[in-house]
Amino acid sequence: RITSPGQMLLTQAKSRANKQNLPFNIDITDIVIPEFCPILGIKIERKEFGKGRGFQPNSPSLDKIIPEKGYVKGNVMVISMKANIMKCNATIEEILKFSESMIKLIKEEKYGSD
């Protein structure tokens, strides 16, 4: 049974790469779990896996920076599950549009529309 978060992320990534026919050449040294998510700044919990806990928003998640490149050296980083779900397979343009739209909606709700 795998209980190391890094080993679990590696094993899961290799399985996804095989299923999705994506390039894969990373190893355990490419999986560095930071204390805080580099995207959202939330603390990443490095609890043991495999005990029915499942993934939480602050669980470590292996992100493909450019999804179509696959799990290759220089194209992966560990971020929070919440950040990875938010990012999903969106392009930078889509993420910017989403952010701008959310800010606009929040401002309209807070200040009312003219």
C-alpha positions as CSV (number, residue, x, y, z in Angstrom):
1,R,0.0,0.0,0.0
2,I,1.3,3.4,-1.0
3,T,1.0,6.0,1.8
4,S,3.6,8.6,0.7
5,P,1.8,11.6,-0.9
6,G,4.5,12.0,-3.5
7,Q,4.5,8.4,-4.5
8,M,0.7,8.4,-4.7
9,L,0.8,11.5,-7.0
10,L,3.4,9.8,-9.2
11,T,1.5,6.5,-9.4
12,Q,-1.8,8.3,-10.2
13,A,-0.1,10.5,-12.8
14,K,1.4,7.5,-14.6
15,S,-1.9,5.7,-14.7
16,R,-3.6,8.9,-16.1
17,A,-0.8,9.3,-18.7
18,N,-1.3,5.7,-19.9
19,K,-5.1,6.0,-20.1
20,Q,-4.9,9.4,-21.9
21,N,-1.9,8.4,-24.0
22,L,0.1,11.4,-22.7
23,P,3.9,11.6,-22.5
24,F,5.4,10.6,-19.1
25,N,9.0,10.9,-18.0
26,I,8.9,12.2,-14.5
27,D,10.1,10.4,-11.3
28,I,9.7,11.0,-7.6
29,T,12.3,13.7,-7.6
30,D,10.1,15.8,-9.8
31,I,7.3,15.8,-7.2
32,V,8.1,18.5,-4.7
33,I,5.2,19.2,-2.3
34,P,5.4,22.7,-1.0
35,E,4.0,23.9,2.3
36,F,1.7,26.3,0.6
37,C,-0.1,26.2,-2.7
38,P,1.9,28.4,-5.2
39,I,-1.4,29.4,-6.8
40,L,-3.8,30.1,-4.0
41,G,-1.5,30.4,-1.0
42,I,-3.4,27.9,1.1
43,K,-1.6,25.4,3.3
44,I,-1.2,22.0,1.6
45,E,-1.9,19.1,3.9
46,R,0.5,16.2,3.4
47,K,-1.6,13.6,5.2
48,E,-1.3,9.9,4.5
49,F,-3.3,8.6,1.6
50,G,-5.3,5.4,1.4
51,K,-7.2,5.6,4.6
52,G,-10.6,6.6,3.3
53,R,-9.8,10.3,3.6
54,G,-10.2,11.1,-0.1
55,F,-9.0,14.3,-1.6
56,Q,-9.7,17.6,0.2
57,P,-9.4,21.1,-1.3
58,N,-6.0,21.5,0.4
59,S,-4.7,18.0,-0.7
60,P,-1.6,18.0,-2.9
61,S,-2.4,17.7,-6.6
62,L,0.0,17.2,-9.5
63,D,-0.6,19.8,-12.2
64,K,0.4,19.6,-15.8
65,I,1.3,23.3,-16.4
66,I,0.6,22.9,-20.2
67,P,-1.9,19.9,-20.2
68,E,-1.2,18.7,-23.7
69,K,2.5,18.3,-23.0
70,G,1.7,15.6,-20.4
71,Y,3.6,14.6,-17.3
72,V,7.1,15.5,-18.4
73,K,10.1,17.1,-16.6
74,G,9.6,20.9,-16.3
75,N,5.9,20.7,-17.0
76,V,4.6,19.6,-13.6
77,M,4.2,21.2,-10.2
78,V,2.3,20.3,-7.0
79,I,-0.5,22.7,-6.2
80,S,-3.6,22.3,-4.1
81,M,-6.5,20.2,-5.3
82,K,-8.7,23.3,-5.2
83,A,-6.4,25.2,-7.5
84,N,-6.1,22.3,-9.9
85,I,-9.9,21.9,-10.0
86,M,-10.2,25.6,-10.7
87,K,-7.6,25.4,-13.4
88,C,-8.7,22.1,-14.9
89,N,-7.8,22.3,-18.6
90,A,-8.6,26.0,-19.0
91,T,-6.4,28.2,-21.2
92,I,-4.8,31.3,-19.7
93,E,-7.2,33.3,-21.7
94,E,-10.2,31.4,-20.3
95,I,-8.8,31.8,-16.7
96,L,-8.4,35.5,-17.3
97,K,-11.9,35.9,-18.7
98,F,-13.3,33.9,-15.8
99,S,-11.5,36.1,-13.3
100,E,-12.5,39.3,-14.9
101,S,-16.2,38.1,-15.1
102,M,-16.2,37.1,-11.5
103,I,-14.7,40.4,-10.4
104,K,-17.3,42.3,-12.5
105,L,-20.2,40.3,-11.0
106,I,-19.0,40.8,-7.5
107,K,-18.6,44.5,-8.0
108,E,-22.1,44.8,-9.5
109,E,-23.6,42.8,-6.6
110,K,-21.7,44.9,-4.0
111,Y,-22.2,48.3,-5.6
112,G,-25.4,47.8,-7.6
113,S,-25.7,48.4,-11.3
114,D,-26.2,51.9,-12.8
